């Protein structure tokens, strides 16, 4: 099974979309392994977005992600990274496919509701950064109806 990191950004939390968004991942068949609501400290935001440090939007991104609470979670399933990303839709909400989270609830890249790991290496880094060794696994009874 593959695991991926997903974050519901401050706009999703402030707009009251936590339940709706999490429901979409669960309905897709992804299993929640870890979940927490937190106000992101500056140091965590800087580590998470370090790859963008030299980009002109970096400071605004740090200010935004620390501006309100976020929901951080780890999802598990076959091809979890790809499944989560396709459920979210492309980064620009107006270009996202109808039925995706970003298309259904977003209007601008800067308020696109979610973040999802873009690959296995990034996923491992982000899961470790946000959850350390807090992860646990559990058997979901309905998996036999979702997975072969």
C-alpha positions in Angstrom: 0.0 0.0 0.0 1.1 3.5 -0.8 0.8 6.5 1.6 0.5 10.1 0.8 0.4 13.4 2.6 -2.5 15.8 2.1 -3.2 19.1 3.7 -6.4 21.1 3.8 -5.2 24.7 3.6 -6.5 27.6 5.7 -9.1 28.5 3.0 -10.7 25.0 3.2 -10.8 25.2 7.0 -12.2 28.8 7.1 -14.8 28.0 4.5 -16.1 25.0 6.5 -15.1 22.4 3.9 -13.2 19.9 6.1 -15.9 17.3 6.2 -16.8 17.6 2.5 -13.2 17.3 1.3 -12.3 14.4 3.7 -15.5 12.7 2.6 -14.3 12.8 -1.1 -11.1 11.0 -0.2 -12.9 8.4 1.8 -15.5 7.8 -0.9 -12.7 7.4 -3.4 -11.5 4.5 -1.2 -8.5 6.1 0.4 -8.0 5.2 4.1 -7.0 7.8 6.7 -4.0 6.7 8.7 -3.3 10.0 10.5 -5.2 13.2 10.9 -4.8 16.5 12.9 -5.9 20.1 12.9 -3.2 22.6 13.7 -2.0 26.1 13.4 1.2 25.8 11.4 4.3 27.2 13.1 6.6 29.4 10.9 9.4 26.9 11.3 7.3 24.0 10.0 6.0 26.1 7.1 9.5 27.0 6.1 10.6 23.4 6.1 7.6 22.2 4.2 8.0 24.8 1.4 11.8 25.0 1.4 11.9 23.8 -2.2 10.2 27.2 -3.1 12.5 29.4 -1.0 14.1 31.2 -4.0 10.8 31.8 -5.8 9.0 35.2 -5.7 5.8 33.7 -4.1 7.6 32.0 -1.2 7.0 34.7 1.5 3.4 35.0 0.6 3.0 31.3 0.7 4.5 31.1 4.2 2.3 33.9 5.4 -0.8 32.3 3.9 -0.2 28.8 5.3 0.4 30.2 8.8 -2.6 32.5 8.6 -5.1 30.0 10.0 -5.5 26.3 11.0 -4.9 23.5 8.5 -5.8 19.8 8.5 -2.9 17.5 7.9 -3.5 13.9 7.1 -1.9 10.7 5.7 -4.0 8.7 3.3 -3.3 5.1 2.3 -4.3 2.9 -0.7 -3.1 1.5 -4.0 -1.6 4.4 -6.0 -2.6 6.8 -3.1 -0.5 9.7 -4.4 -2.1 9.6 -7.9 -5.5 8.9 -6.5 -5.4 11.8 -4.0 -4.0 14.2 -6.6 -6.6 13.3 -9.2 -9.3 13.7 -6.6 -8.0 17.2 -5.8 -7.6 18.3 -9.4 -4.9 20.4 -11.1 -3.4 23.3 -9.2 -5.4 26.0 -11.0 -9.0 25.5 -10.0 -10.4 27.1 -13.1 -8.5 24.5 -15.2 -9.4 21.6 -13.0 -11.8 18.9 -14.2 -15.4 19.2 -13.0 -16.0 16.9 -10.0 -12.6 17.5 -8.5 -12.2 19.3 -5.2 -10.4 22.3 -6.7 -12.9 22.7 -9.6 -15.9 22.4 -7.4 -14.8 24.8 -4.6 -11.9 26.9 -6.0 -11.4 30.0 -8.2 -7.7 30.9 -7.9 -4.4 29.1 -7.6 -3.6 31.0 -4.4 -6.7 29.7 -2.7 -6.8 26.1 -4.1 -7.9 24.5 -0.8 -5.5 21.5 -0.7 -1.9 20.3 -1.0 -0.9 16.8 -1.9 2.4 15.2 -2.2 3.6 14.9 -5.9 5.6 11.8 -5.6 6.9 9.0 -3.4 10.0 10.9 -2.2 8.1 14.1 -1.4 5.4 12.0 0.3 7.9 10.3 2.6 9.5 13.6 3.4 6.2 15.4 4.1 4.8 12.5 6.2 7.9 12.4 8.3 7.9 16.2 8.7 4.3 16.5 9.8 3.8 13.2 11.6 7.2 11.8 12.6 6.5 8.3 14.0 2.9 9.0 15.0 1.6 6.8 12.2 -0.3 3.6 12.9 -2.1 1.2 10.6 -5.4 -0.5 11.0 -7.6 -2.9 9.1 -10.7 -1.4 7.5 -13.5 -3.9 7.1 -14.8 -2.5 3.9 -11.5 -2.8 2.1 -12.5 -6.1 0.6 -15.3 -4.2 -1.2 -12.9 -1.5 -2.5 -9.7 -3.4 -3.2 -9.0 -6.7 -4.9 
